[in-house]
Amino acid sequence: MKVKDIMAEDVVTLEINEELSLADDIMHLGRIRHLPVVEKGKLVGIISQRDLFKGSLASVMGFGEKAKRDFLKTVAVKEIMIKKVITISPEADIKEAGRIMLEKKIGCLPVVGKDELVGLITETDILKQFIM
């Protein structure tokens, strides 16, 4: 089975200069753990819930929700995103995607075809293939 057969095609993305508060809202409301970051339509980074948590020093310092929110509005996505994004082709085998995620200890791979983001595959997408 190929990555294109199980990947999510309707991927929510962030622009590079957007506020972390927007990433927090999208992740919380959409129950999304990974957000690709684009600039002029090209993949330039990715943010995970873990990255967002690290970027949210306010939560570590014990501030309340309002203080955390105010802080997140002052930080741009580009300041905490992972810039060296590991990607995969839509034609790759899902076993290859799983192997890469295990080796790199990452929870998803942006799927890039013809130099553009065409989807996202997560460890959950692959696991579903074995239990359904």
Secondary structure as GFF3:
##gff-version 3
##sequence-region A 1 132
A	DSSP	alpha_helix	3	6	.	.	.	ID=ss1
A	DSSP	beta_strand	14	15	.	.	.	ID=ss2
A	DSSP	alpha_helix	20	30	.	.	.	ID=ss3
A	DSSP	beta_strand	34	39	.	.	.	ID=ss4
A	DSSP	beta_strand	42	48	.	.	.	ID=ss5
A	DSSP	alpha_helix	49	55	.	.	.	ID=ss6
A	DSSP	alpha_helix	57	60	.	.	.	ID=ss7
A	DSSP	alpha_helix	65	72	.	.	.	ID=ss8
A	DSSP	alpha_helix	77	80	.	.	.	ID=ss9
A	DSSP	alpha_helix	94	104	.	.	.	ID=ss10
A	DSSP	beta_strand	108	113	.	.	.	ID=ss11
A	DSSP	beta_strand	116	122	.	.	.	ID=ss12
A	DSSP	alpha_helix	123	131	.	.	.	ID=ss13
###
